[in-house]
Amino acid sequence: MKVARLHASGDIHLHEEPRPIPGPGDALLHVTAVGLCGSDLHWFKQGSIGDAHLERPLVLGHEFAATLESGTASLDFARSSAGQPAAVDPAIPCEQCEFCRAGHPNLCPTVRFAGHGEVDGALREWIAWPTRLLHPLPDGLNACDGAMLEPLGVALHAIDLGKLKPGMTVGVFGCGTIGLLVLQLARLAGAAALVATEPLAHRLEAAQGYGAQPWDHYQGVDVAFECAGENAAVEDAVQAVKPGGGVILVGIPDEDLTSFTASVARRKGLTLKLSRRMKHTYPRAIQLVAKGMVDVRSLVTHRFPLEKTAEAFAVAQRREGIKVIIEIA
């Protein structure tokens, strides 16, 4: 099978490797679509993300859809489900620690994650993955839709942390894929007004298409979502939110350091929360897309075959369009 491996910063190329052999409880999947995420770009540009560093050639890709080839039965899949399209949860929590047992698998300290550290991701033709982490795609959702469910799940978790109420004013600072999904979800949650900042004109235009107005039209927002991974966006969010409001930090900074003016945040008595991936969001994400309540399809602006993975990363790094997808036949 064809596999795209990252060997060093900016160095990703194809290999021919054997198909994986599923272990107990695993399914063999044929990967059909993989979205390139901001965290993938951290790996590609820097050979690291946060305190994790590239120590071996790594297969990136954690936003993915696939078709089931074979695997053990689960509540959602029977043994006869070969060919069933599925979205795939990329996180494998231990399910035994205090955080998993308390219902917070996204905080599991020993979680294994596709395309991170020792766990190869989905930029390959075939992958073995736990059957319990597969979610059947209903009719009407294509492979790219399935890959977009992971970033939608991240946005849903951020919205959950924001505890939005109808009538609130919501700010989104950074309008890439996650920011644009947060805007859509905030509107669904009953936000009375949406404001956004984004330096790239085409992404700001997309935000305005979802009803967002420039930040300077409002004196303050009730909840601010920072989705850029830039300290300038964090600072803007802190400045924009009302006293007593909340700031949800979703972006991942390049330098693994977040800063803001402490006196402003302190005097406003702000609540800051950091969003860690997602938890228990796939069923909701599937329903929102299947019912047409959230638009993920129009966010996919570039598609490449697996053979052009390096070109796809170059486009994503230049921040052209919004979401870049690798399609695998």
C-alpha positions as CSV (number, residue, x, y, z in Angstrom):
1,M,0.0,0.0,0.0
2,K,1.0,3.6,-0.5
3,V,2.0,5.5,2.7
4,A,3.0,9.2,3.1
5,R,5.6,9.6,5.9
6,L,7.1,12.8,7.3
7,H,10.8,12.4,7.7
8,A,11.8,15.9,8.8
9,S,10.4,19.4,8.6
10,G,9.0,19.9,5.1
11,D,10.1,16.5,4.0
12,I,7.1,14.2,3.3
13,H,7.1,11.5,0.6
14,L,5.5,8.2,-0.4
15,H,6.6,4.7,0.5
16,E,5.3,1.2,-0.4
17,E,4.6,-0.7,2.8
18,P,2.6,-3.9,3.7
19,R,-1.0,-3.5,4.8
20,P,-1.5,-3.5,8.5
21,I,-2.7,-6.6,10.3
22,P,-5.7,-5.8,12.7
23,G,-5.3,-6.8,16.3
24,P,-8.0,-8.0,18.6
25,G,-10.9,-5.6,18.6
26,D,-9.6,-3.8,15.5
27,A,-11.0,-3.2,12.1
28,L,-9.1,-3.1,8.8
29,L,-10.1,0.1,7.1
30,H,-9.6,1.5,3.6
31,V,-8.9,5.2,4.1
32,T,-11.0,7.4,1.7
33,A,-10.4,11.0,2.8
34,V,-8.0,12.8,5.2
35,G,-8.2,16.5,6.2
36,L,-5.1,18.4,6.8
37,C,-5.3,20.1,10.2
38,G,-3.4,23.0,11.8
39,S,-1.7,20.5,14.1
40,D,-0.5,18.5,11.0
41,L,1.0,21.7,9.8
42,H,2.9,22.1,13.1
43,W,4.4,18.7,12.5
44,F,5.1,19.5,8.8
45,K,6.7,23.0,9.4
46,Q,8.5,22.4,12.7
47,G,8.8,18.6,13.1
48,S,7.1,19.1,16.4
49,I,3.9,20.2,18.2
50,G,4.0,21.4,21.8
51,D,6.5,19.3,23.7
52,A,6.2,16.4,21.2
53,H,9.0,16.1,18.6
54,L,9.5,14.0,15.5
55,E,11.6,11.0,16.5
56,R,10.9,8.7,13.5
57,P,9.2,9.0,10.1
58,L,5.6,9.6,11.0
59,V,2.4,9.1,9.1
60,L,0.3,12.2,9.8
61,G,-3.5,12.6,9.5
62,H,-6.2,12.4,12.1
63,E,-9.2,13.9,10.4
64,F,-10.4,10.9,8.3
65,A,-13.1,8.8,6.9
66,A,-12.8,5.2,5.7
67,T,-14.7,2.1,4.6
68,L,-14.8,-1.0,6.7
69,E,-12.9,-4.0,5.2
70,S,-13.1,-6.4,8.1
71,G,-13.2,-6.3,11.9
72,T,-14.9,-7.5,15.0
73,A,-18.5,-6.7,15.7
74,S,-19.6,-3.7,17.8
75,L,-22.8,-2.0,18.8
76,D,-22.7,0.0,15.5
77,F,-21.1,-2.5,13.1
78,A,-21.8,-6.1,12.4
79,R,-19.3,-8.5,10.8
80,S,-21.2,-8.2,7.6
81,S,-20.6,-4.4,7.4
82,A,-17.8,-4.6,4.8
83,G,-17.8,-1.6,2.6
84,Q,-19.7,0.5,5.2
85,P,-18.4,4.1,5.2
86,A,-17.4,5.4,8.6
87,A,-15.9,8.4,10.4
88,V,-13.1,7.5,12.7
89,D,-12.4,8.9,16.1
90,P,-8.6,9.4,16.1
91,A,-8.1,9.2,19.9
92,I,-7.6,5.9,21.7
93,P,-8.0,6.6,25.4
94,C,-7.0,4.0,28.0
95,E,-10.6,3.8,29.4
96,Q,-9.2,3.0,32.8
97,C,-7.7,6.2,34.3
98,E,-9.7,8.5,36.6
99,F,-10.3,10.9,33.8
100,C,-11.6,8.3,31.4
101,R,-13.8,6.8,34.1
102,A,-15.2,10.3,35.0
103,G,-16.3,10.8,31.3
104,H,-13.3,12.9,30.2
105,P,-11.4,10.7,27.7
106,N,-10.0,13.7,26.0
107,L,-8.0,14.4,29.2
108,C,-6.6,10.8,29.4
109,P,-2.8,11.2,30.1
110,T,-1.9,8.1,28.1
111,V,-4.2,8.7,25.2
112,R,-2.9,7.4,21.8
113,F,-3.7,9.7,18.9
114,A,-3.5,9.1,15.2
115,G,-0.6,11.0,13.6
116,H,1.1,11.9,16.8
117,G,4.2,10.4,18.5
118,E,4.4,6.7,18.1
119,V,1.0,6.3,16.5
120,D,0.9,6.5,12.7
121,G,-2.1,8.4,11.2
122,A,-4.3,8.0,8.2
123,L,-2.2,9.3,5.2
124,R,-2.1,5.8,3.8
125,E,-4.3,3.5,1.9
126,W,-5.1,1.1,4.8
127,I,-5.2,1.5,8.6
128,A,-6.1,-0.8,11.4
129,W,-8.2,0.9,14.1
130,P,-10.3,-0.1,17.1
131,T,-13.9,-0.9,15.9
132,R,-15.4,0.8,19.0
133,L,-14.0,4.2,17.6
134,L,-15.8,3.9,14.3
135,H,-19.0,5.8,13.5
136,P,-21.2,4.7,10.5
137,L,-21.8,7.5,8.0
138,P,-25.5,7.8,7.0
139,D,-26.6,8.0,3.4
140,G,-26.0,11.4,1.9
141,L,-22.7,12.0,3.6
142,N,-19.6,11.5,1.4
143,A,-16.0,10.7,2.5
144,C,-15.0,14.4,2.7
145,D,-18.0,15.0,5.0
146,G,-16.9,12.2,7.1
147,A,-13.3,13.6,7.5
148,M,-14.8,17.0,8.5
149,L,-16.6,15.5,11.4
150,E,-13.4,15.5,13.5
151,P,-12.9,19.3,13.3
152,L,-16.7,19.7,13.8
153,G,-16.3,17.6,17.0
154,V,-13.5,19.9,18.2
155,A,-15.7,23.0,17.5
156,L,-18.6,21.3,19.4
157,H,-16.5,20.7,22.4
158,A,-15.3,24.3,22.4
159,I,-19.0,25.4,22.2
160,D,-19.8,23.1,25.2
161,L,-17.0,24.8,27.2
162,G,-18.4,28.2,26.3
163,K,-21.8,27.4,27.9
164,L,-23.6,29.6,25.4
165,K,-27.1,30.8,26.1
166,P,-29.6,32.3,23.6
167,G,-29.2,36.0,23.2
168,M,-25.4,36.1,23.9
169,T,-22.9,37.9,21.8
170,V,-20.1,35.6,20.6
171,G,-16.7,36.5,19.2
172,V,-14.5,34.3,17.1
173,F,-10.8,35.2,16.7
174,G,-9.3,33.3,13.8
175,C,-11.6,31.9,11.0
176,G,-10.0,28.8,9.7
177,T,-12.0,25.6,9.6
178,I,-12.5,25.4,13.4
179,G,-13.4,29.1,13.7
180,L,-15.9,28.9,10.9
181,L,-17.5,25.8,12.5
182,V,-17.7,27.6,15.9
183,L,-19.5,30.5,14.2
184,Q,-22.1,28.1,12.7
185,L,-22.6,26.4,16.0
186,A,-22.8,29.6,17.9
187,R,-25.6,30.8,15.6
188,L,-27.4,27.5,16.1
189,A,-27.1,28.0,19.9
190,G,-29.0,31.3,19.6
191,A,-26.3,33.9,19.6
192,A,-27.8,37.3,19.1
193,A,-24.7,38.6,17.4
194,L,-21.5,37.2,16.0
195,V,-18.3,39.1,15.5
196,A,-15.0,37.8,14.0
197,T,-11.5,38.8,13.2
198,E,-9.3,37.1,10.6
199,P,-6.4,38.6,8.6
200,L,-7.0,36.6,5.4
201,A,-9.7,38.3,3.3
202,H,-11.2,35.1,1.9
203,R,-11.7,33.5,5.3
204,L,-13.1,36.7,6.7
205,E,-15.6,36.8,3.8
206,A,-16.6,33.2,4.7
207,A,-17.2,34.3,8.3
208,Q,-19.3,37.1,7.1
209,G,-21.3,34.6,5.1
210,Y,-22.3,33.0,8.4
211,G,-23.4,36.3,9.8
212,A,-20.3,37.6,11.5
213,Q,-19.6,41.3,11.8
214,P,-16.3,43.1,12.4
215,W,-15.3,43.2,16.0
216,D,-15.2,47.0,16.1
217,H,-19.0,47.1,15.6
218,Y,-19.5,45.9,19.2
219,Q,-18.3,47.2,22.6
220,G,-17.9,43.7,24.0
221,V,-18.8,40.0,23.6
222,D,-20.1,37.6,26.2
223,V,-17.9,34.7,25.1
224,A,-14.8,34.8,22.9
225,F,-13.3,31.8,21.1
226,E,-9.7,32.1,20.1
227,C,-9.2,29.7,17.1
228,A,-6.0,31.0,15.5
229,G,-3.1,29.7,17.7
230,E,-1.7,33.2,17.7
231,N,-1.0,35.4,20.7
232,A,-2.4,38.4,18.9
233,A,-5.7,36.6,18.6
234,V,-5.6,35.7,22.3
235,E,-5.0,39.3,23.2
236,D,-7.8,40.4,21.0
237,A,-10.2,37.9,22.6
238,V,-9.2,39.1,26.1
239,Q,-9.7,42.7,25.1
240,A,-13.0,42.1,23.4
241,V,-14.9,40.1,26.0
242,K,-17.0,41.8,28.6
243,P,-16.2,41.9,32.3
244,G,-17.2,38.6,33.8
245,G,-17.1,36.9,30.4
246,G,-15.3,33.8,29.2
247,V,-12.5,33.1,26.8
248,I,-12.1,29.7,25.2
249,L,-8.6,29.0,23.9
250,V,-8.9,26.5,21.0
251,G,-5.8,27.3,18.8
252,I,-2.4,25.7,19.2
253,P,0.5,28.3,19.3
254,D,3.6,27.7,17.3
255,E,6.0,28.4,20.2
256,D,4.0,26.4,22.8
257,L,3.4,29.6,24.8
258,T,0.3,31.7,25.3
259,S,0.4,35.3,26.6
260,F,-2.1,38.1,27.2
261,T,-2.3,41.3,29.3
262,A,-2.9,39.9,32.7
263,S,-4.2,43.2,34.2
264,V,-7.0,43.4,31.7
265,A,-8.0,39.7,32.2
266,R,-7.8,40.1,36.0
267,R,-9.7,43.3,36.3
268,K,-12.5,41.9,34.1
269,G,-12.6,38.8,36.2
270,L,-12.5,36.6,33.1
271,T,-12.9,32.9,33.0
272,L,-10.4,31.2,30.7
273,K,-10.7,27.6,29.5
274,L,-8.4,25.7,27.3
275,S,-10.1,23.3,24.9
276,R,-8.5,19.8,24.6
277,R,-9.6,18.1,21.4
278,M,-13.2,16.7,21.9
279,K,-15.3,14.3,23.9
280,H,-18.4,12.4,23.0
281,T,-19.2,14.7,20.1
282,Y,-19.3,12.4,17.0
283,P,-23.0,11.4,17.3
284,R,-24.0,15.0,17.5
285,A,-21.7,16.1,14.7
286,I,-23.1,13.4,12.4
287,Q,-26.7,14.5,13.1
288,L,-25.9,18.1,12.6
289,V,-24.4,17.5,9.2
290,A,-26.9,14.8,8.1
291,K,-29.8,17.2,8.9
292,G,-28.2,20.1,7.1
293,M,-27.8,22.2,10.3
294,V,-24.1,22.6,9.8
295,D,-22.4,23.1,6.5
296,V,-19.0,21.3,6.3
297,R,-19.0,20.6,2.6
298,S,-18.4,24.2,1.4
299,L,-15.4,24.5,3.7
300,V,-13.5,22.0,1.6
301,T,-11.7,24.1,-1.0
302,H,-8.9,21.9,-2.2
303,R,-8.6,18.2,-2.9
304,F,-5.5,16.2,-3.8
305,P,-4.7,12.5,-4.3
306,L,-2.4,10.7,-1.9
307,E,0.4,10.9,-4.5
308,K,0.3,14.7,-4.2
309,T,0.5,14.9,-0.4
310,A,3.5,17.2,-0.4
311,E,1.8,19.6,-2.8
312,A,-1.3,19.5,-0.5
313,F,0.8,20.4,2.5
314,A,2.4,23.3,0.6
315,V,-1.1,24.7,-0.3
316,A,-2.3,24.3,3.3
317,Q,0.9,26.0,4.7
318,R,0.2,29.0,2.4
319,R,-3.3,29.1,3.9
320,E,-4.9,29.1,0.5
321,G,-8.6,28.4,0.7
322,I,-9.9,26.8,3.9
323,K,-9.8,23.0,4.2
324,V,-7.4,20.8,2.2
325,I,-8.4,17.2,1.8
326,I,-6.4,14.2,0.6
327,E,-8.7,11.8,-1.2
328,I,-7.7,8.2,-1.5
329,A,-9.2,6.0,-4.2
